Amino acid sequence: MACCNQANDLTVDNAAAKVHEFIDGDLARCLYPARVRSSQKVLLDQSGESARLKGWIACLGTTRPQAGKEPACSDQVSSADMLDEKAAVSQRLEYFYVERQNDVTIVTPIVSDFRGDVINVESKKELVHFADSVKPEKVVIDFQNVHSFSTDFVGTLLSFKKRIPFGGAVKLCSLQPVHREIFQIFHLDGTVFPILETVQDAVRSFA
């Protein structure tokens, strides 16, 4: 649709600018918490939110005790070979599993770790292509399988959000508390992305 929600786009653009500014700064080195060498140590104490950042930086790379079983799905298809996506009830892409419940599209990442450069570039291409092809208006992104991610993945979600048609919405669910705090730090929780506890809560919120 040609027209766009100007106020919403401004919010997303501002959020994206904040995220990219954070990525480009020295503090971004800590967003890949698995192994930060001492030579790359960042003085977090200079930040007003250093205590909060230390908390989630220390935990971001940890995994859930049980991510849950991967949903049953149809044969895997590439995003380039999507056929009649609008009518599809469910489909598995390379990085995401997509299903529809009435008029709500549920997108579930099937990769647990979104911290590598390659996976972030490729998953962004796939998700953006899906948005441009299907143009879903009501979307839930289910984090049940996500153990860790970098701010690049937050940028991917913002790019996806910008491609949702006017009047649509993208809601998140099943985030670990430490992951939700990342969205709170960037002031995305409840503003750009409403965050709910479960998939059922998120789907019902569209009613």
C-alpha positions in Angstrom: 0.0 0.0 0.0 1.4 3.3 -1.0 0.4 5.3 2.0 2.2 4.9 5.3 1.7 5.6 8.9 4.0 8.6 9.3 4.0 8.8 13.0 4.7 5.0 13.3 7.5 5.2 10.7 9.1 8.0 12.6 9.1 5.9 15.7 10.6 3.0 13.9 13.2 5.1 12.3 14.2 6.7 15.5 14.4 3.3 17.2 16.5 2.0 14.3 18.9 5.0 14.6 19.3 4.3 18.3 20.1 0.6 17.7 22.6 1.3 15.0 24.2 4.0 17.1 24.6 1.5 19.8 26.0 -1.1 17.4 28.6 1.3 16.1 29.7 2.4 19.5 32.4 0.7 21.7 29.7 -0.7 23.9 28.5 -2.9 21.0 31.5 -5.2 21.6 29.7 -6.4 24.7 26.5 -7.3 22.8 28.3 -10.4 21.6 28.8 -11.7 25.2 30.1 -15.2 24.5 33.8 -14.3 24.5 34.8 -10.7 24.9 38.6 -10.6 25.2 40.2 -8.4 27.9 41.8 -6.3 25.1 38.2 -5.3 24.1 37.1 -4.4 27.6 34.6 -1.6 27.7 34.2 0.8 30.6 30.5 0.1 31.3 30.7 2.2 34.5 30.6 5.3 32.3 27.0 4.4 31.2 24.1 5.4 33.3 22.5 2.1 32.7 25.7 0.1 33.3 24.2 -2.1 36.0 21.3 -3.1 33.8 23.6 -3.7 30.8 26.0 -5.8 32.8 23.1 -7.9 33.9 21.8 -8.8 30.4 25.2 -8.8 28.8 26.3 -11.5 31.2 23.1 -13.5 30.5 22.4 -12.9 26.9 24.5 -15.8 25.6 23.0 -18.3 28.0 20.5 -20.9 26.8 17.1 -21.9 28.0 16.9 -25.2 29.9 14.3 -26.3 27.4 13.5 -24.4 24.2 10.5 -26.6 23.5 9.9 -28.9 20.5 10.1 -27.4 17.1 6.6 -27.2 15.6 5.6 -29.8 13.1 5.7 -28.3 9.7 5.6 -28.9 6.0 8.7 -29.5 3.8 11.2 -26.7 3.9 11.0 -24.2 1.1 13.3 -21.3 0.2 11.9 -17.8 0.4 12.7 -17.4 -3.3 10.4 -20.3 -4.1 7.4 -19.3 -2.0 4.2 -20.2 -3.8 0.8 -18.8 -2.9 2.2 -17.6 0.4 -1.0 -15.7 1.2 -3.1 -18.9 1.2 -0.5 -21.1 2.9 -1.5 -22.3 6.4 2.1 -23.1 7.3 5.5 -23.2 5.7 9.0 -23.6 6.8 11.7 -21.3 5.5 15.4 -21.5 6.2 15.4 -19.4 9.3 11.7 -19.1 10.2 8.6 -21.2 10.5 5.4 -19.4 9.4 1.8 -20.3 10.2 -1.5 -18.6 10.0 -4.3 -18.6 12.6 -7.2 -16.9 10.8 -5.9 -13.5 9.8 -2.8 -13.6 12.2 0.6 -14.7 10.9 2.8 -16.3 13.5 6.6 -16.2 12.7 8.8 -18.5 14.8 12.6 -18.4 14.4 13.9 -21.9 14.1 17.5 -20.8 14.8 18.5 -20.4 18.4 21.4 -18.1 18.0 21.2 -14.8 16.0 24.7 -13.4 16.8 26.7 -14.2 13.7 27.1 -11.8 10.8 26.1 -14.2 8.1 23.0 -15.5 9.9 21.8 -11.9 10.5 22.3 -10.8 6.9 20.6 -13.9 5.5 17.7 -14.1 8.0 17.0 -10.4 7.4 16.8 -11.0 3.6 14.4 -13.9 4.2 12.2 -12.0 6.6 12.0 -8.8 4.5 11.3 -10.8 1.4 8.5 -12.6 3.2 7.0 -9.3 4.2 7.2 -7.8 0.7 5.7 -10.9 -0.8 2.9 -11.7 1.6 2.3 -8.3 3.1 0.9 -9.6 6.4 -1.0 -7.1 8.5 -1.1 -8.9 11.8 2.1 -10.6 12.9 3.3 -12.3 16.0 7.0 -13.2 16.3 7.4 -16.1 18.8 10.8 -16.1 20.5 10.3 -19.6 22.1 13.3 -21.1 20.3 15.6 -18.0 20.5 18.5 -18.4 23.1 20.6 -15.4 22.1 20.8 -12.6 19.6 22.6 -9.4 18.9 21.3 -5.9 18.2 21.6 -6.7 14.5 18.6 -9.0 14.9 16.7 -6.2 16.6 17.5 -4.2 13.4 16.1 -7.0 11.3 12.8 -6.8 13.2 12.7 -3.1 12.7 13.2 -3.5 9.0 10.5 -6.1 8.9 8.1 -3.8 10.9 8.6 -1.0 8.4 7.3 -3.3 5.6 4.1 -4.1 7.4 1.1 -2.4 5.6 -0.5 0.7 7.1 -2.7 -0.2 10.1 -0.8 -3.5 10.7 1.2 -4.4 13.8 4.0 -6.7 14.8 3.9 -8.2 18.3 6.5 -10.2 20.1 6.0 -13.0 22.6 7.8 -15.7 24.6 10.8 -13.6 25.4 13.1 -14.4 28.3 13.2 -11.6 30.8 16.8 -10.7 30.0 15.9 -10.5 26.3 12.8 -8.3 26.9 15.1 -5.9 28.8 17.0 -5.3 25.6 13.8 -3.9 24.0 13.2 -1.9 27.1 16.6 -0.3 27.0 16.0 0.8 23.4 12.4 2.0 24.4 10.9 -0.5 21.9 8.8 -2.5 24.4 5.2 -1.4 24.1 6.0 1.4 21.6 7.2 -0.2 18.4 6.7 -3.8 19.5 4.0 -4.7 22.0 5.3 -7.7 23.9 3.1 -10.4 25.4 3.7 -13.5 27.4 2.4 -16.3 25.1 1.5 -16.9 21.5 -2.1 -17.2 22.6 -2.1 -13.9 24.4 -0.6 -12.2 21.3 -3.1 -13.7 18.9 -6.0 -12.8 21.1 -4.8 -9.3 21.4 -5.6 -8.7 17.7 -9.2 -9.6 18.2 
